[in-house]
Amino acid sequence: MTDADANVAIIRQHHDALNRGDIAAGVANFAEDCTNHGQPAGRQRVEAILRDIRTTFPDEKGEILDAIGVGDDVVIRTIVSGTHSGVSRLPVMGALLMGVAPTGRSYRVQHIHWYRMKDGQIQDHRANRDDLGMLQQLGILPGLDV
């Protein structure tokens, strides 16, 4: 198994843990001094973010469709879904849901996540998400009929 293959396996384990709702196991995959979207975060901040997401969407799941590992980089394409059942308290997802009452509606959108690995842990995480599509499906923003 190459280092790239091992890194992909770690990211798959990370997402499996999050899908089970095991935030502690998911956070353990991050380096103590990690960054998130280019900003210093640290493991403690990542844990707070993941817990807030899980509070907002208790049933959130991510299905990995594609995973590519090259050297220390892993890029995955996922379909993420969940039901808006809680209130976000942190400026997660650009603060778009912060303080918004639960709609009880579900969403299903694509995410692309890019991880930079170091010594078997996530050193940096960045993502491109369809937040507009999510907000439209949750009924928070009007949809665009084309």
matplotlib code that plots the C-alpha trace (Angstrom):
import matplotlib.pyplot as plt

x = [0.0, 1.4, 1.3, -1.4, -3.5, -3.0, -4.1, -7.3, -8.0, -7.7, -10.1, -12.6, -12.3, -12.8, -16.0, -17.2, -16.8, -18.8, -21.5, -21.9, -22.0, -18.7, -17.3, -14.5, -13.2, -13.6, -11.7, -8.9, -7.9, -7.0, -3.5, -3.5, -2.3, -4.5, -6.0, -9.5, -10.2, -6.7, -7.3, -5.7, -8.3, -6.7, -8.4, -10.6, -12.1, -12.7, -14.5, -16.7, -17.5, -18.3, -20.5, -22.4, -23.0, -24.3, -26.6, -28.0, -28.3, -28.4, -28.8, -26.2, -24.4, -21.8, -21.5, -18.0, -18.4, -14.8, -11.5, -8.2, -4.9, -1.7, 1.2, 0.0, -3.2, -6.6, -9.6, -13.1, -16.4, -19.4, -23.1, -24.1, -27.6, -29.4, -32.5, -32.5, -33.5, -31.4, -30.1, -26.5, -24.7, -21.4, -20.6, -20.3, -21.1, -20.5, -22.9, -25.8, -27.7, -26.6, -29.6, -32.1, -35.0, -35.1, -37.2, -37.6, -36.7, -34.0, -31.3, -29.0, -26.0, -22.5, -19.4, -15.8, -13.2, -9.5, -7.3, -3.6, -2.1, 1.0, 2.1, -1.2, -3.3, -5.3, -3.1, -5.4, -9.0, -10.8, -14.2, -16.4, -20.1, -23.4, -24.7, -27.1, -28.7, -28.9, -30.6, -33.1, -33.9, -34.4, -36.8, -34.6, -33.9, -36.3, -35.5, -34.8, -37.1, -35.3]
y = [0.0, 3.4, 6.5, 7.9, 4.8, 4.9, 8.5, 7.7, 4.9, 7.4, 9.8, 7.0, 6.0, 9.7, 9.9, 6.5, 7.8, 11.0, 9.0, 6.9, 10.2, 9.4, 12.9, 11.9, 9.3, 11.8, 14.5, 12.1, 12.1, 15.8, 17.0, 19.1, 22.1, 21.6, 24.3, 24.5, 26.5, 28.0, 29.3, 28.0, 25.7, 23.1, 19.9, 21.6, 24.0, 21.2, 19.3, 22.2, 22.7, 19.0, 18.9, 22.0, 20.4, 17.2, 19.3, 21.1, 17.9, 14.9, 12.4, 13.9, 11.4, 11.7, 9.1, 9.1, 8.8, 9.4, 9.4, 10.3, 10.3, 11.9, 12.2, 14.0, 15.2, 13.4, 14.8, 13.3, 13.9, 13.2, 13.4, 14.8, 14.6, 15.4, 16.8, 20.3, 19.4, 21.7, 25.2, 26.0, 28.1, 28.6, 30.4, 27.0, 26.9, 30.6, 31.3, 30.7, 28.6, 30.3, 30.8, 29.6, 27.6, 24.0, 23.6, 19.8, 19.6, 17.4, 18.2, 16.3, 18.1, 17.5, 18.4, 18.3, 18.0, 18.4, 17.1, 17.6, 14.8, 14.8, 11.8, 10.0, 12.9, 15.7, 18.8, 21.0, 20.7, 22.7, 22.2, 23.3, 22.7, 23.4, 25.6, 27.5, 24.2, 23.1, 26.3, 26.1, 22.5, 23.4, 26.2, 29.0, 30.5, 30.4, 27.9, 29.0, 27.4, 27.1]
z = [0.0, -1.0, 1.3, -1.0, -0.6, 3.2, 3.2, 1.3, 3.8, 6.7, 5.0, 4.4, 8.1, 9.0, 7.0, 8.3, 11.9, 11.1, 9.4, 12.6, 14.6, 16.3, 16.4, 18.8, 16.3, 13.4, 15.2, 16.1, 12.4, 12.6, 13.6, 16.8, 14.9, 11.8, 9.6, 8.2, 5.0, 5.4, 8.9, 12.1, 13.7, 15.9, 16.8, 19.5, 17.0, 14.4, 17.1, 17.9, 14.2, 13.7, 16.8, 15.6, 12.2, 13.9, 16.2, 13.2, 11.1, 13.5, 10.6, 8.3, 6.1, 3.4, 0.6, -0.9, -4.7, -5.7, -3.8, -5.2, -3.3, -4.7, -2.3, 0.8, -0.8, -0.8, -2.7, -2.4, -4.0, -1.8, -1.8, 1.6, 3.0, 6.2, 7.9, 9.4, 12.9, 15.1, 15.4, 14.4, 17.0, 15.2, 11.9, 10.1, 6.4, 6.1, 9.1, 6.7, 9.2, 12.4, 14.6, 12.0, 13.4, 12.1, 9.0, 9.4, 5.7, 4.1, 1.6, -0.7, -2.3, -3.6, -1.7, -2.7, 0.1, -0.2, 2.6, 3.1, 5.2, 7.4, 9.4, 8.9, 10.1, 8.5, 8.5, 6.3, 5.1, 2.5, 0.9, -1.9, -1.1, -2.7, 0.1, -2.2, -3.2, 0.4, 1.5, -1.4, -0.5, 3.2, 2.1, 3.5, 0.1, -2.9, -5.6, -9.1, -11.7, -14.9]

ax = plt.figure().add_subplot(projection="3d")
ax.plot(x, y, z, "-o")
ax.set_aspect("equal")
plt.show()
